[in-house]
Amino acid sequence: PIKSIEFEPLSGSPEESIEYAHQGIRYGPTLKPRLRMRVSYKTEDQFESLFTIGQNSAGKWRIVSSRPIE
């Protein structure tokens, strides 16, 4: 179960940009990264998940992933 969800400004860390190369293919973000979403869970170990989120053209907030870019 989820304990809390918090939104934070991006810190500029490399994983927030979601740009990298693998086996000669360049990858970039599916949306412009805007915020970090921190999800804390009601577990004994206080587990947390971090997600980078951005807004799509319809104004909906979505989790940013990566895709091949040219």
Secondary structure, DSSP 8 states (H G I E B T S, - for coil): -EEEEEEEE----HHHHT-EEETTEEEEESS---EEEEEEESSTT--EEEEEEEE-TTS-EEE--EEE--
